[in-house]
């Protein structure tokens, strides 16, 4: 093992140990059980639910004549929906502070998704036109 | 039966048909993610250090907008990392099902650290996103959990980079092999989609801190123009429980501690002292920021009036009874800066209760949480 490798393992291992030690020592604030549930829960939700859904969507869109732009559009739309979801749900709204989450996020997300759908549709049409011209 | 399961498991990774589950795509996305996580870790540590400086350490009060930029990078950059993370995890997903799961002890350790890396990455990005959306759905303190998990993430990342560096080098620098054109197009299209998702994430959020783009901030948790006096608020006077006490006619601002002459000034006395106007940003740890014109008394003028030593540390205390941010320390570089004010006005009008009436601290290059509101006491030490 060369020096750079050992240094890397030393540094990385040290940071991991520091993180675990901090989580344990600061237990009053970090609530290790609650932390572990979130940590593990997110892995399970991602690997067990989210990715399988994405894979199924990938298979389903494979039946289309132009899968790539549709897949790209759905990917971008899904990411921006994920980002907007907590704001659309309005979980953080507080009556005493209207400057928190001040926008109509449901409407804004629809605008964004509409734009993505429009660009996707235009791309599909352009690809088909190009294809039929090539054939014709 | 056992044999059939094993045959099934051995065959599973091969069933992921897309050519995008490749080392080359993983190397490219891994490089982008490594850079993003490094920026997030560095800016996060910077913010932590500013809020909890160890010992007598100080940080400079200039450049005025430094914290605004580093925290904007942390939050907006962090949001833009989410598409990269999802894409990277999708790319390497078949490896989750490799069979046998562990070939040796060192392979088991390596996979355990990858699990830590994946878990910590999902934890940091999800809790970060929820936190800037004010959705506190957890039993822990977000700053503490986010801070310590960052070490876990970055440590596991360093080890992962050491293990995978040879592959990244081979894929991105030294490989000389002609690929079919179709494969190149497919990869570019995929990476372009991921870049578009990150780019649109930035476009639709960055206006909460970069005001010229505020018109595009459709999915930002804040609008830099919305709030009392056109400025966002984090904690309202009602939430701080100070709505009555801030209008007490017996209000006094006191300066005590290590001073030659203790001061006790009524609101009208403050108005009679030399007033200064500065244009400063208020930059929240949650990533939003906006600029305003603040007027009031220079903190250093007040300190000079009381005879405070130039290397003293000032503690500014709020009328708020409790809460983690009821007081803040102002170290010498900040209180000696002529831009640091005990502000009485925003854009010429008295502070709104939610902005800290009667008096609030405003200083350059400083997290918003430390710009203490409803100030009634300054203690020199």
HADDOCK unambig.tbl for C-alpha pairs under 7 A between the chains (distance, minus, plus):
assign (segid A and resid 5 and name CA) (segid B and resid 162 and name CA) 6.20 0.50 0.50
assign (segid A and resid 8 and name CA) (segid B and resid 158 and name CA) 6.34 0.50 0.50
assign (segid A and resid 8 and name CA) (segid B and resid 159 and name CA) 6.23 0.50 0.50
assign (segid A and resid 8 and name CA) (segid B and resid 162 and name CA) 6.24 0.50 0.50
assign (segid A and resid 9 and name CA) (segid B and resid 159 and name CA) 5.51 0.50 0.50
assign (segid A and resid 11 and name CA) (segid B and resid 155 and name CA) 6.95 0.50 0.50
assign (segid A and resid 12 and name CA) (segid B and resid 155 and name CA) 3.79 0.50 0.50
assign (segid A and resid 12 and name CA) (segid B and resid 156 and name CA) 5.92 0.50 0.50
assign (segid A and resid 12 and name CA) (segid B and resid 158 and name CA) 5.09 0.50 0.50
assign (segid A and resid 12 and name CA) (segid B and resid 159 and name CA) 5.32 0.50 0.50
assign (segid A and resid 13 and name CA) (segid B and resid 155 and name CA) 6.00 0.50 0.50
assign (segid A and resid 15 and name CA) (segid B and resid 151 and name CA) 5.24 0.50 0.50
assign (segid A and resid 15 and name CA) (segid B and resid 152 and name CA) 6.18 0.50 0.50
assign (segid A and resid 15 and name CA) (segid B and resid 155 and name CA) 4.56 0.50 0.50
assign (segid A and resid 16 and name CA) (segid B and resid 151 and name CA) 5.95 0.50 0.50
assign (segid A and resid 16 and name CA) (segid B and resid 152 and name CA) 4.38 0.50 0.50
assign (segid A and resid 16 and name CA) (segid B and resid 155 and name CA) 4.86 0.50 0.50
assign (segid A and resid 16 and name CA) (segid B and resid 156 and name CA) 6.42 0.50 0.50
assign (segid A and resid 18 and name CA) (segid B and resid 151 and name CA) 6.65 0.50 0.50
assign (segid A and resid 19 and name CA) (segid B and resid 148 and name CA) 4.78 0.50 0.50
assign (segid A and resid 19 and name CA) (segid B and resid 149 and name CA) 5.90 0.50 0.50
assign (segid A and resid 19 and name CA) (segid B and resid 151 and name CA) 4.75 0.50 0.50
assign (segid A and resid 19 and name CA) (segid B and resid 152 and name CA) 4.79 0.50 0.50
assign (segid A and resid 20 and name CA) (segid B and resid 152 and name CA) 6.87 0.50 0.50
assign (segid A and resid 22 and name CA) (segid B and resid 148 and name CA) 5.79 0.50 0.50
assign (segid A and resid 23 and name CA) (segid B and resid 145 and name CA) 6.95 0.50 0.50
assign (segid A and resid 23 and name CA) (segid B and resid 148 and name CA) 5.94 0.50 0.50
assign (segid A and resid 29 and name CA) (segid B and resid 140 and name CA) 5.79 0.50 0.50
assign (segid A and resid 29 and name CA) (segid B and resid 141 and name CA) 5.22 0.50 0.50
assign (segid A and resid 29 and name CA) (segid B and resid 144 and name CA) 6.28 0.50 0.50
assign (segid A and resid 30 and name CA) (segid B and resid 140 and name CA) 4.86 0.50 0.50
assign (segid A and resid 30 and name CA) (segid B and resid 141 and name CA) 5.81 0.50 0.50
assign (segid A and resid 30 and name CA) (segid B and resid 144 and name CA) 5.88 0.50 0.50
assign (segid A and resid 30 and name CA) (segid B and resid 145 and name CA) 5.14 0.50 0.50
assign (segid A and resid 31 and name CA) (segid B and resid 139 and name CA) 6.75 0.50 0.50
assign (segid A and resid 31 and name CA) (segid B and resid 140 and name CA) 5.14 0.50 0.50
assign (segid A and resid 34 and name CA) (segid B and resid 139 and name CA) 5.93 0.50 0.50
assign (segid A and resid 34 and name CA) (segid B and resid 140 and name CA) 6.65 0.50 0.50
assign (segid A and resid 35 and name CA) (segid B and resid 140 and name CA) 6.82 0.50 0.50
assign (segid A and resid 39 and name CA) (segid B and resid 119 and name CA) 5.67 0.50 0.50
assign (segid A and resid 39 and name CA) (segid B and resid 120 and name CA) 6.91 0.50 0.50
assign (segid A and resid 39 and name CA) (segid B and resid 123 and name CA) 5.83 0.50 0.50
assign (segid A and resid 40 and name CA) (segid B and resid 119 and name CA) 6.87 0.50 0.50
assign (segid A and resid 42 and name CA) (segid B and resid 119 and name CA) 6.95 0.50 0.50
assign (segid A and resid 42 and name CA) (segid B and resid 122 and name CA) 6.46 0.50 0.50
assign (segid A and resid 42 and name CA) (segid B and resid 123 and name CA) 6.84 0.50 0.50
assign (segid A and resid 43 and name CA) (segid B and resid 119 and name CA) 5.63 0.50 0.50
assign (segid A and resid 51 and name CA) (segid B and resid 90 and name CA) 6.70 0.50 0.50
assign (segid A and resid 72 and name CA) (segid B and resid 193 and name CA) 5.67 0.50 0.50
assign (segid A and resid 76 and name CA) (segid B and resid 197 and name CA) 4.96 0.50 0.50
assign (segid A and resid 79 and name CA) (segid B and resid 83 and name CA) 6.38 0.50 0.50
assign (segid A and resid 79 and name CA) (segid B and resid 197 and name CA) 6.75 0.50 0.50
assign (segid A and resid 80 and name CA) (segid B and resid 201 and name CA) 6.69 0.50 0.50
assign (segid A and resid 84 and name CA) (segid B and resid 219 and name CA) 6.08 0.50 0.50
assign (segid A and resid 86 and name CA) (segid B and resid 130 and name CA) 6.45 0.50 0.50
assign (segid A and resid 86 and name CA) (segid B and resid 133 and name CA) 6.22 0.50 0.50
assign (segid A and resid 86 and name CA) (segid B and resid 135 and name CA) 6.84 0.50 0.50
assign (segid A and resid 87 and name CA) (segid B and resid 133 and name CA) 5.88 0.50 0.50
assign (segid A and resid 87 and name CA) (segid B and resid 221 and name CA) 6.89 0.50 0.50
assign (segid A and resid 91 and name CA) (segid B and resid 135 and name CA) 5.34 0.50 0.50
assign (segid A and resid 92 and name CA) (segid B and resid 133 and name CA) 6.18 0.50 0.50
assign (segid A and resid 92 and name CA) (segid B and resid 134 and name CA) 4.33 0.50 0.50
assign (segid A and resid 92 and name CA) (segid B and resid 135 and name CA) 4.75 0.50 0.50
assign (segid A and resid 96 and name CA) (segid B and resid 236 and name CA) 6.57 0.50 0.50
assign (segid A and resid 96 and name CA) (segid B and resid 238 and name CA) 6.66 0.50 0.50
assign (segid A and resid 97 and name CA) (segid B and resid 236 and name CA) 6.13 0.50 0.50
assign (segid A and resid 98 and name CA) (segid B and resid 227 and name CA) 6.95 0.50 0.50
assign (segid A and resid 99 and name CA) (segid B and resid 222 and name CA) 6.94 0.50 0.50
assign (segid A and resid 99 and name CA) (segid B and resid 226 and name CA) 5.63 0.50 0.50
assign (segid A and resid 99 and name CA) (segid B and resid 227 and name CA) 4.83 0.50 0.50
assign (segid A and resid 99 and name CA) (segid B and resid 232 and name CA) 5.29 0.50 0.50
assign (segid A and resid 99 and name CA) (segid B and resid 233 and name CA) 6.13 0.50 0.50
assign (segid A and resid 100 and name CA) (segid B and resid 221 and name CA) 6.77 0.50 0.50
assign (segid A and resid 100 and name CA) (segid B and resid 222 and name CA) 6.23 0.50 0.50
assign (segid A and resid 101 and name CA) (segid B and resid 221 and name CA) 4.81 0.50 0.50
assign (segid A and resid 101 and name CA) (segid B and resid 222 and name CA) 5.72 0.50 0.50
assign (segid A and resid 102 and name CA) (segid B and resid 222 and name CA) 6.47 0.50 0.50
assign (segid A and resid 102 and name CA) (segid B and resid 223 and name CA) 6.84 0.50 0.50
assign (segid A and resid 105 and name CA) (segid B and resid 219 and name CA) 6.50 0.50 0.50
assign (segid A and resid 108 and name CA) (segid B and resid 218 and name CA) 5.64 0.50 0.50
assign (segid A and resid 108 and name CA) (segid B and resid 219 and name CA) 6.91 0.50 0.50
